[in-house]
């Protein structure tokens, strides 16, 4: 015959096991969400720091060289001279190199379009890569013409061959035709921050289904979305 004490103990152990099971289920359901929310907050903070850092560099260069509208080396083929004159003196450079199309160099993952399949939608342009110390891991500069200098900022370096625009990499543009040139997020040539357009399917929009190429890939406007949302990643962000 089972004593009352043993029965009470058995019942207590059963309750404990049930409780632990419930806790395990709740943890399994909520832990991924907690991790994702943490990653989003960390990413938004890093994007804000990258934006601030880029424009602090411009301000320091302006103190030495005057208004950027009067700077040299804006020609497409003079990108390296521009970066070495107006950017590199104001950061701690670890390494730099001119990298060809689809060339992975200095250990940096290749840029890939937002949420594309591994190896798909990768960049089809060469970059001048600067590995640096500080909050951002690296800058990858490139030009399409003589007016826009673009930089893809690596807030982290992927362990795989590819790093994704809009998650690992965020894009900024320096347009020397502006009245007061500085690094700014992608705005579809309008200088207006239209949230619907940013989440649409135009070239470089923050949408996996957006149009684009190596010069302007899906995800290039994601930094813009984070900025206009108050440096936060909202629920409709294509994470």
C-alpha positions in Angstrom: 0.0 0.0 0.0 1.4 3.4 -1.0 1.7 5.8 1.9 0.1 9.2 1.8 3.5 10.9 1.9 4.7 8.9 -1.1 1.5 9.7 -3.0 1.9 13.4 -2.2 5.5 13.2 -3.4 4.6 11.5 -6.6 1.9 14.0 -7.3 4.3 16.8 -6.7 6.9 15.3 -9.1 4.2 14.9 -11.7 3.3 18.6 -11.3 6.9 19.6 -11.7 7.3 17.6 -14.9 4.2 19.1 -16.3 5.3 22.6 -15.4 8.8 22.0 -16.9 7.1 20.8 -20.1 5.0 23.9 -20.3 8.0 26.1 -19.7 9.9 24.3 -22.4 7.1 24.8 -24.9 6.7 28.5 -24.1 10.5 28.9 -24.4 10.6 27.2 -27.7 7.8 29.5 -29.0 9.2 32.7 -27.6 13.0 32.4 -27.7 13.3 32.8 -31.5 11.2 35.9 -31.3 13.4 37.3 -28.5 16.5 36.6 -30.5 15.1 38.2 -33.7 14.0 41.3 -31.8 17.5 41.6 -30.3 19.1 41.2 -33.7 16.8 43.9 -35.2 17.6 46.4 -32.4 21.3 45.7 -32.7 21.2 46.1 -36.5 19.2 49.4 -36.3 21.7 50.8 -33.8 24.7 49.8 -36.1 23.1 51.4 -39.1 22.6 54.6 -37.2 26.2 54.6 -36.0 27.4 53.9 -39.6 25.4 56.9 -40.9 26.8 59.1 -38.2 30.4 57.9 -38.8 30.3 58.5 -42.5 29.1 62.1 -42.1 31.6 62.8 -39.3 34.3 61.8 -41.9 32.8 64.3 -44.4 32.8 67.1 -41.8 36.4 66.5 -41.0 37.3 66.4 -44.6 35.4 69.7 -45.2 37.5 71.3 -42.5 40.6 70.4 -44.5 39.4 70.7 -48.1 36.4 73.0 -48.0 32.9 72.4 -49.4 32.7 69.0 -51.1 31.3 70.6 -54.3 34.9 71.8 -54.8 36.6 68.5 -54.2 38.5 66.6 -56.9 38.5 63.0 -58.2 34.7 62.8 -58.9 35.3 61.0 -62.2 34.3 57.4 -62.3 37.8 56.2 -62.8 39.2 58.3 -59.9 37.3 56.6 -57.2 40.3 55.2 -55.4 42.0 58.6 -55.3 38.8 60.2 -53.9 38.5 57.6 -51.1 42.2 57.8 -50.3 42.1 61.6 -50.2 38.7 62.4 -48.4 37.9 59.2 -46.5 40.9 57.2 -45.4 42.8 59.9 -43.6 39.9 60.1 -41.1 39.5 56.5 -40.2 41.8 53.7 -39.0 42.5 51.7 -42.1 43.4 48.0 -41.5 43.7 47.1 -45.2 42.4 48.3 -48.6 42.3 46.9 -52.0 40.6 47.3 -55.4 38.4 44.2 -55.9 37.1 43.0 -59.3 33.6 41.9 -60.2 32.6 38.9 -58.0 36.0 38.9 -56.4 36.1 38.1 -52.7 39.1 39.9 -51.3 40.5 40.8 -47.8 38.2 38.1 -46.4 35.1 40.2 -47.1 31.9 38.4 -48.1 30.5 39.4 -51.5 27.4 41.7 -51.5 24.2 39.8 -52.3 20.7 41.1 -52.9 18.2 41.2 -50.0 17.1 37.7 -49.0 18.3 36.2 -52.2 19.3 32.5 -52.3 22.9 31.9 -51.4 24.9 32.7 -54.5 22.0 34.5 -56.2 21.5 38.1 -56.9 25.1 39.0 -56.1 26.8 42.2 -57.0 28.1 42.6 -60.6 30.3 45.6 -59.9 33.8 45.9 -58.6 34.5 47.7 -55.3 37.3 49.5 -53.6 37.3 47.8 -50.2 38.5 49.4 -47.0 38.7 47.2 -43.9 38.6 49.4 -40.9 38.5 49.6 -37.1 35.4 51.0 -35.4 31.7 50.2 -35.2 31.5 49.3 -38.9 33.6 46.4 -40.2 34.3 47.6 -43.7 33.4 50.0 -46.5 33.0 48.9 -50.2 33.0 51.9 -52.5 31.8 51.9 -56.1 30.6 54.3 -58.8 28.3 54.1 -61.8 29.0 57.5 -63.2 30.8 60.8 -62.3 28.2 62.1 -59.8 27.3 59.3 -57.3 29.8 57.7 -55.0 28.2 54.8 -53.3 29.4 52.9 -50.3 28.1 49.6 -49.0 28.8 49.5 -45.3 29.4 46.2 -43.7 28.0 46.3 -40.2 29.1 42.7 -39.9 31.0 40.3 -42.1 29.2 37.1 -43.0 31.0 33.8 -42.4 29.6 32.5 -45.7 30.7 33.7 -49.1 27.8 36.2 -49.3 26.6 39.0 -47.1 23.1 40.4 -47.7 22.2 44.0 -48.4 19.6 45.1 -45.9 20.8 42.8 -43.1 24.6 42.6 -43.1 25.3 45.5 -45.5 23.7 49.0 -45.8 24.1 51.4 -48.7 24.7 55.1 -48.7 25.2 57.6 -51.5 27.3 60.7 -51.9 26.0 62.9 -54.7 28.4 65.8 -55.6 25.5 67.6 -57.3 23.8 68.3 -54.1 23.9 71.8 -52.6 25.6 70.4 -49.5 26.9 67.0 -50.4 27.0 64.4 -47.7 26.3 60.7 -47.4 22.6 60.0 -47.5 20.4 56.9 -47.9 19.0 55.8 -51.3 16.0 57.9 -52.4 15.3 56.9 -56.0 16.7 60.2 -57.4 13.9 62.2 -55.8 15.5 63.2 -52.5 12.1 62.3 -50.9 11.6 59.6 -48.4 8.4 57.9 -49.6 7.9 54.9 -47.4 5.6 53.2 -49.8 8.1 53.6 -52.6 10.9 52.4 -50.4 9.0 49.2 -49.7 7.9 48.9 -53.3 9.5 47.2 -56.3 11.5 50.0 -57.8 15.2 49.5 -58.4 17.0 49.0 -55.1 13.8 49.1 -53.0 13.8 47.4 -49.6 11.9 44.5 -51.0 13.2 41.0 -52.1 11.0 41.4 -55.2 12.4 44.8 -56.2 14.2 45.4 -59.5 17.9 45.9 -59.5 21.4 45.1 -60.6 24.9 45.1 -59.1 24.8 48.9 -59.0 21.5 49.1 -57.3 20.4 45.8 -55.7 17.2 44.9 -53.9 17.8 46.1 -50.3 19.9 49.2 -51.1 17.1 51.4 -49.7 16.7 49.5 -46.4 18.9 52.0 -44.6 16.5 54.7 -45.7 13.6 52.7 -44.2 15.3 52.3 -40.9 16.2 56.0 -40.8 12.6 57.3 -41.5 11.2 54.8 -39.0 13.2 56.5 -36.3 16.2 54.2 -36.5 14.1 51.2 -35.8 13.2 48.0 -37.7 9.4 47.8 -37.9 7.3 44.7 -38.3 6.9 45.2 -42.0 10.7 45.3 -42.6 11.7 42.4 -44.8 13.8 40.7 -42.2 
